[in-house]
Amino acid sequence: MAGGAGSSNVIARPATPAEVVSWDSLIASNPGGGEVWMGESYLTLKRDEGRYLVRHLIVDRTAKPSIAVGVLAKRVPLLGEWWHLPAGPDGEDIESVIEAAEAVGRLARKHDAFLVKIEPRLAVAAYPDAAREIRSRGFVDTVRVIPNPSTVLVKVSTDAEPGTEQADMELLASLGKKARNAITRAARDGIVVTRAAATNEECAALYRLLQETAEGRFVLRSEQYYREFWQRFQRSGDGQVFLAHRDGELVAGAFAMGLGQKTTYKDGASVRAKSGYGASHALQWEVLRWANERGATVHDLCGAPPAGRVDDKTHPLHGVGQFKRSFSAEITDYPGAFDLPVKPRAFALWTKLGDRVMRRLSLLRWKDPYY
């Protein structure tokens, strides 16, 4: 297996039944404060689609606390299993992340896996050589599955008690001037944002907004998929639908989710008419308030141009990036996504042919550019 024998002090194993029961708490206690993409709601959603197997793993380390790692696995005929660690693995630093990934790779080989895909969430600003170090251990660059290789992170923790008026004042004051002005204007113009129940009717309304936004721009999955996603997360307390109205008309909507110290913007859209002006800022303000009330420390606005292209108007996310940077100016870049070839021959066949075929089939059958 690429990556060498690895450290005998870092060993991956299946989680015990008791650990699976308390899975979200274990993910939240990881060094990075928890990734919703490895939480139980997301893992079981993908499992129940019938397209993935779920593996709950624990990486035990002699000198440090254990790390919980959620795995989405898929059986590929003739090749073995394909393992994906969504937005992970976690770790205190680049070496901890690599050691955890290598430990998972050793376990994966025992389960007849031929590759392990990782998406570490270490900021490039803190670890500028992260990608090079990962590649030096036998990992190869690949396409990211979980979005936001670059993103905007907004600090949502306050000195005041979460959910109080004082917390709102501190949180608002911490945002960029443009965002503060837009939020104030939206309220003055009659934009009203509510936290909605994820009923079939409300989900359908939000999906219609997504359709309008997606038209001619990107592929949208089925309404059933989004409805199940939103309702499942909201039932578990890990997600929330937000709707913005003006004069009784729905002008914007969003969905956010969270686990541990982090919350994440997942889906959102607004009408293109002038009646929706300011609604997106008002929506995100309510999401930030919700994040603060949950006790989160940071909210991920999920997607922006790389820091080096922040002023590049040709970048497809330029406009989105400008909007998100009105809340917090800094862009956080991550190292990328990497495959660890557990079985080199099977991996070579996969990269040459299997990956492309699976992508095309997935796009045709599920309207999903990734399988």
DOMI-214525 format. One record per residue (C-alpha): z, x, y; residue number from 0; residue in one letter. Coordinates in steps of 0.05 Angstrom, whole numbers, plus 5000, padded with zeros to 4 digits. Layout:
<nodes>
zz|xx|yy|k|r
Z|X|Y|NUM|a
...
</nodes>
This chain:
<nodes>
zz|xx|yy|k|r
5000|5000|5000|0|m
4984|5025|5070|1|a
5045|5043|5109|2|g
5079|5087|5057|3|g
5141|5076|5016|4|a
5183|5053|5075|5|g
5257|5059|5088|6|s
5303|5045|5029|7|s
5353|5021|5081|8|n
5308|4963|5101|9|v
5294|4912|5046|10|i
5262|4843|5049|11|a
5284|4789|5001|12|r
5277|4713|4994|13|p
5330|4675|5033|14|a
5385|4642|4993|15|t
5389|4565|4992|16|p
5447|4568|5041|17|a
5407|4612|5088|18|e
5348|4564|5085|19|v
5394|4506|5104|20|v
5416|4543|5167|21|s
5347|4573|5180|22|w
5340|4557|5254|23|d
5408|4587|5269|24|s
5386|4651|5234|25|l
5321|4654|5273|26|i
5359|4642|5338|27|a
5405|4701|5322|28|s
5347|4750|5314|29|n
5345|4807|5365|30|p
5294|4772|5409|31|g
5334|4708|5414|32|g
5290|4666|5368|33|g
5217|4646|5361|34|e
5201|4573|5353|35|v
5138|4593|5314|36|w
5185|4617|5258|37|m
5230|4557|5262|38|g
5237|4504|5209|39|e
5199|4451|5247|40|s
5137|4493|5254|41|y
5139|4522|5183|42|l
5148|4454|5150|43|t
5094|4423|5194|44|l
5044|4474|5169|45|k
5069|4466|5097|46|r
5062|4390|5100|47|d
4991|4396|5124|48|e
4977|4420|5053|49|g
4945|4484|5076|50|r
5002|4534|5072|51|y
5061|4556|5029|52|l
5125|4572|5066|53|v
5169|4632|5050|54|r
5237|4642|5082|55|h
5254|4716|5081|56|l
5312|4759|5101|57|i
5303|4832|5120|58|v
5369|4867|5105|59|d
5384|4931|5143|60|r
5441|4978|5126|61|t
5461|4996|5197|62|a
5440|4933|5235|63|k
5444|4858|5227|64|p
5393|4824|5181|65|s
5330|4793|5209|66|i
5304|4725|5189|67|a
5228|4723|5179|68|v
5187|4659|5169|69|g
5122|4668|5130|70|v
5062|4623|5124|71|l
5024|4640|5060|72|a
4957|4618|5035|73|k
4925|4629|4967|74|r
4855|4659|4972|75|v
4815|4654|4907|76|p
4804|4721|4872|77|l
4841|4760|4925|78|l
4913|4737|4923|79|g
4959|4713|4979|80|e
4949|4720|5054|81|w
5016|4725|5091|82|w
5024|4709|5165|83|h
5087|4725|5205|84|l
5077|4679|5266|85|p
5100|4714|5330|86|a
5138|4764|5289|87|g
5172|4801|5259|88|p
5229|4809|5308|89|d
5266|4874|5323|90|g
5306|4911|5375|91|e
5250|4961|5387|92|d
5182|4982|5360|93|i
5211|5022|5301|94|e
5253|4962|5279|95|s
5193|4917|5282|96|v
5150|4964|5241|97|i
5205|4975|5189|98|e
5215|4900|5181|99|a
5140|4889|5173|100|a
5134|4945|5122|101|e
5193|4915|5083|102|a
5158|4848|5082|103|v
5095|4884|5059|104|g
5131|4914|4999|105|r
5157|4845|4980|106|l
5089|4814|4992|107|a
5057|4861|4941|108|r
5105|4835|4888|109|k
5081|4764|4904|110|h
5007|4784|4895|111|d
4992|4785|4970|112|a
4935|4828|4995|113|f
4953|4828|5070|114|l
5009|4815|5118|115|v
4991|4794|5189|116|k
5041|4809|5244|117|i
5044|4790|5318|118|e
5102|4829|5349|119|p
5131|4802|5414|120|r
5150|4869|5446|121|l
5129|4877|5518|122|a
5077|4931|5529|123|v
5111|4949|5594|124|a
5173|4970|5555|125|a
5134|5000|5496|126|y
5067|5025|5524|127|p
5050|5062|5459|128|d
5068|5004|5413|129|a
4998|4989|5388|130|a
4984|5063|5374|131|r
5050|5069|5336|132|e
5036|5008|5295|133|i
4966|5033|5277|134|r
4994|5101|5258|135|s
5033|5066|5202|136|r
4971|5038|5169|137|g
4963|4972|5206|138|f
4895|4951|5233|139|v
4877|4908|5293|140|d
4861|4835|5278|141|t
4853|4768|5312|142|v
4916|4734|5337|143|r
4934|4666|5308|144|v
4992|4646|5353|145|i
4968|4641|5426|146|p
4987|4682|5487|147|n
4974|4756|5475|148|p
4991|4758|5549|149|s
5036|4708|5583|150|t
5082|4691|5640|151|v
5157|4687|5625|152|l
5202|4648|5672|153|v
5276|4663|5674|154|k
5313|4596|5668|155|v
5385|4616|5659|156|s
5430|4606|5720|157|t
5501|4625|5740|158|d
5517|4551|5748|159|a
5532|4505|5689|160|e
5465|4486|5657|161|p
5441|4416|5675|162|g
5481|4411|5739|163|t
5455|4400|5810|164|e
5476|4471|5827|165|q
5437|4498|5768|166|a
5375|4460|5793|167|d
5384|4491|5862|168|m
5391|4561|5834|169|e
5332|4552|5787|170|l
5286|4525|5841|171|l
5306|4582|5888|172|a
5287|4633|5835|173|s
5215|4609|5831|174|l
5157|4634|5872|175|g
5146|4605|5941|176|k
5080|4571|5923|177|k
5112|4536|5864|178|a
5172|4513|5905|179|r
5126|4485|5959|180|n
5083|4449|5908|181|a
5143|4419|5872|182|i
5171|4394|5938|183|t
5105|4365|5960|184|r
5094|4330|5893|185|a
5160|4294|5900|186|a
5142|4275|5972|187|r
5074|4249|5949|188|d
5105|4203|5897|189|g
5095|4243|5833|190|i
5148|4220|5784|191|v
5159|4260|5720|192|v
5196|4231|5661|193|t
5218|4257|5593|194|r
5183|4208|5547|195|a
5196|4186|5476|196|a
5142|4211|5430|197|a
5119|4142|5411|198|t
5049|4130|5383|199|n
5030|4099|5450|200|e
5056|4157|5493|201|e
5025|4208|5446|202|c
4958|4172|5451|203|a
4962|4174|5527|204|a
4977|4249|5527|205|l
4921|4261|5477|206|y
4871|4225|5522|207|r
4890|4273|5578|208|l
4878|4331|5532|209|l
4810|4304|5513|210|q
4790|4300|5587|211|e
4813|4371|5598|212|t
4781|4398|5535|213|a
4713|4366|5546|214|e
4661|4420|5542|215|g
4714|4475|5547|216|r
4748|4483|5480|217|f
4755|4451|5411|218|v
4810|4399|5405|219|l
4843|4381|5339|220|r
4852|4309|5317|221|s
4898|4260|5352|222|e
4936|4252|5286|223|q
4951|4327|5284|224|y
4979|4328|5355|225|y
5018|4263|5345|226|r
5051|4290|5282|227|e
5066|4356|5316|228|f
5098|4324|5378|229|w
5137|4272|5339|230|q
5163|4320|5288|231|r
5189|4369|5340|232|f
5219|4314|5382|233|q
5255|4283|5322|234|r
5286|4350|5305|235|s
5308|4361|5377|236|g
5262|4421|5385|237|d
5209|4389|5429|238|g
5198|4341|5487|239|q
5140|4301|5516|240|v
5135|4301|5592|241|f
5093|4251|5632|242|l
5076|4249|5706|243|a
5057|4185|5742|244|h
5035|4169|5812|245|r
5036|4096|5834|246|d
5043|4077|5761|247|g
4981|4116|5740|248|e
4988|4172|5688|249|l
4962|4235|5722|250|v
4989|4291|5678|251|a
5027|4305|5614|252|g
5057|4363|5576|253|a
5094|4381|5513|254|f
5145|4437|5507|255|a
5187|4463|5449|256|m
5243|4511|5440|257|g
5290|4548|5393|258|l
5350|4591|5410|259|g
5345|4626|5477|260|q
5271|4611|5487|261|k
5228|4551|5504|262|t
5152|4548|5502|263|t
5098|4508|5537|264|y
5053|4481|5482|265|k
5003|4429|5508|266|d
4987|4401|5576|267|g
4933|4367|5617|268|a
4922|4330|5682|269|s
4869|4284|5711|270|v
4816|4319|5754|271|r
4821|4268|5810|272|a
4859|4283|5874|273|k
4913|4234|5852|274|s
4938|4286|5804|275|g
4948|4341|5856|276|y
5015|4374|5848|277|g
5030|4339|5782|278|a
5024|4402|5741|279|s
5076|4438|5783|280|h
5121|4378|5780|281|a
5113|4375|5705|282|l
5131|4448|5695|283|q
5191|4440|5741|284|w
5218|4386|5695|285|e
5204|4429|5635|286|v
5243|4486|5667|287|l
5301|4439|5681|288|r
5299|4416|5608|289|w
5299|4489|5585|290|a
5359|4505|5628|291|n
5397|4445|5601|292|e
5384|4470|5530|293|r
5417|4535|5547|294|g
5353|4576|5543|295|a
5347|4640|5581|296|t
5271|4644|5586|297|v
5212|4596|5585|298|h
5144|4620|5561|299|d
5086|4589|5600|300|l
5042|4609|5541|301|c
4978|4645|5562|302|g
4952|4686|5620|303|a
4900|4741|5632|304|p
4923|4811|5615|305|p
4962|4845|5671|306|a
4903|4892|5683|307|g
4856|4834|5697|308|r
4902|4789|5737|309|v
4854|4788|5797|310|d
4790|4785|5755|311|d
4759|4718|5772|312|k
4711|4724|5713|313|t
4768|4721|5663|314|h
4770|4651|5630|315|p
4845|4646|5643|316|l
4842|4668|5716|317|h
4856|4599|5745|318|g
4909|4584|5694|319|v
4941|4652|5707|320|g
4944|4640|5782|321|q
4979|4573|5771|322|f
5030|4603|5723|323|k
5043|4664|5767|324|r
5063|4617|5823|325|s
5127|4607|5783|326|f
5138|4681|5765|327|s
5091|4736|5786|328|a
5098|4784|5728|329|e
5051|4780|5668|330|i
5079|4803|5601|331|t
5029|4835|5554|332|d
5042|4841|5479|333|y
5012|4896|5434|334|p
4966|4849|5396|335|g
4960|4825|5325|336|a
4955|4871|5264|337|f
4941|4867|5190|338|d
4977|4909|5139|339|l
4930|4919|5079|340|p
4976|4909|5020|341|v
4919|4914|4970|342|k
4864|4956|5003|343|p
4806|4934|4959|344|r
4821|4860|4966|345|a
4833|4870|5040|346|f
4766|4904|5049|347|a
4730|4846|5015|348|l
4768|4797|5059|349|w
4751|4832|5124|350|t
4678|4839|5104|351|k
4665|4767|5083|352|l
4725|4723|5067|353|g
4754|4719|5137|354|d
4689|4695|5169|355|r
4677|4643|5115|356|v
4747|4615|5121|357|m
4741|4609|5197|358|r
4677|4570|5193|359|r
4704|4523|5140|360|l
4768|4511|5179|361|s
4730|4496|5243|362|l
4685|4446|5207|363|l
4740|4411|5167|364|r
4801|4413|5213|365|w
4771|4429|5281|366|k
4816|4490|5279|367|d
4785|4557|5297|368|p
4836|4590|5252|369|y
4854|4571|5181|370|y
</nodes>
